[in-house]
């Protein structure tokens, strides 16, 4: 049975060809922006290589002048619990 895609990260992993038996990534997914053409792209990169220059995803540019972006998290506090009990004050 194929794994159920739960969110944006899982969908991005499938776009990059990851189709394992579980939805955990073997490598982190990082976002980059090209300094020359401003193309933003995602790449599965080993943690030891995350700061190494990445080739732009735009086939017309292919620059290695890229910058790693800070990705938004999908974490949110909803409902009861410590956030509504006054612990955040």
HELIX and SHEET records of a PDB file:
HELIX    1   1 UNK A    8  UNK A   15  1                                   8    
HELIX    2   2 UNK A   47  UNK A   49  5                                   3    
SHEET    1   A 3 UNK A  40  UNK A  45  0                                        
SHEET    2   A 3 UNK A  28  UNK A  34 -1                                        
SHEET    3   A 3 UNK A  66  UNK A  68 -1                                        
END                                                                             
